[in-house]
Amino acid sequence: MSVHLFPGFIGLSAAMFAVGAVGVLLRRNPLVVFMAIELMLNAANLALVTYGRFTHTMDGQVFAIVVITVAASEVVVGLALITGVFRRGRRLDLDDLSELRR
């Protein structure tokens, strides 16, 4: 990768992260919040891989694999919780789910 593409990929990563952060802060649906968090993690992966290509090392790719693994486990646990709440017949709103009552 040439050096002149580096700021473009970092800028794209920052824009993706900003869109994900806005989604987490403004949305109340847990599924949309999970998608926004995944967008933020993918933005971090893009920045890590860009760093690895820029420095000609595999460090960025290794860290990206770790982030992908953590994101996969986070999604599994989160979707299990959301499914459990939905089966109980409760509304899927983050403000209502902040208290863990029956």
C-alpha positions in Angstrom: 0.0 0.0 0.0 1.4 3.3 -0.9 1.8 6.1 1.7 -0.7 8.4 0.0 -3.6 5.9 0.7 -2.9 5.8 4.4 -4.8 9.0 5.4 -7.8 7.9 3.3 -8.2 4.6 5.1 -7.7 6.2 8.5 -10.3 8.8 7.6 -12.7 6.1 6.5 -12.1 4.3 9.7 -12.7 7.4 11.8 -15.9 8.1 9.8 -17.2 4.6 10.4 -16.4 4.8 14.1 -18.2 8.1 14.4 -21.3 6.7 12.7 -21.2 3.8 15.0 -20.8 6.0 18.1 -23.8 8.1 17.0 -25.8 5.0 16.5 -25.0 3.8 20.0 -25.8 7.1 21.6 -29.0 7.9 19.8 -30.8 4.5 19.2 -32.8 2.7 21.8 -33.3 -0.7 20.1 -30.8 -3.2 21.4 -30.4 -4.8 17.9 -29.5 -1.5 16.3 -27.1 -0.7 19.2 -25.4 -4.1 18.6 -25.0 -3.3 14.9 -23.6 0.1 15.7 -21.1 -1.5 18.1 -20.1 -4.0 15.3 -19.6 -1.0 13.0 -17.3 0.6 15.6 -15.3 -2.7 15.9 -15.0 -3.0 12.1 -13.7 0.6 12.0 -11.0 -0.4 14.6 -10.2 -3.4 12.5 -9.7 -1.3 9.4 -7.4 1.1 11.3 -5.4 -1.9 12.7 -5.0 -3.5 9.2 -4.0 -0.1 7.7 -1.4 0.3 10.4 -0.1 -3.2 9.7 0.2 -2.5 6.0 1.8 0.9 6.6 4.5 -0.5 8.8 4.9 -3.7 6.7 4.3 -6.0 9.7 1.6 -8.4 10.7 0.9 -6.7 14.0 -2.3 -5.0 12.8 -3.7 -8.2 11.3 -3.0 -10.2 14.5 -4.8 -7.6 16.6 -7.7 -7.5 14.1 -8.1 -11.2 14.5 -8.3 -10.8 18.2 -10.9 -8.0 17.8 -13.0 -10.2 15.5 -12.9 -13.0 18.0 -14.0 -10.7 20.9 -16.8 -9.3 18.7 -18.1 -12.7 17.8 -18.3 -13.7 21.4 -19.9 -10.4 22.4 -22.6 -10.9 19.7 -23.4 -14.4 20.9 -23.9 -13.3 24.5 -25.8 -10.2 23.5 -28.2 -11.9 21.1 -28.9 -14.6 23.7 -29.8 -11.9 26.3 -32.0 -10.1 23.8 -33.8 -13.3 22.8 -34.4 -14.1 26.4 -35.9 -10.7 27.1 -38.1 -11.0 23.9 -39.4 -14.4 24.9 -40.5 -13.1 28.3 -42.7 -10.6 26.4 -40.9 -7.5 27.4 -40.5 -4.5 25.2 -37.1 -4.2 23.5 -36.1 -0.7 24.7 -32.8 0.0 26.3 -34.3 2.5 28.8 -36.8 -0.2 30.0 -34.1 -2.9 30.1 -31.8 -1.0 32.4 -33.5 -2.5 35.4 -33.4 -6.3 35.5 -36.8 -7.1 37.0 -39.3 -9.7 36.0 
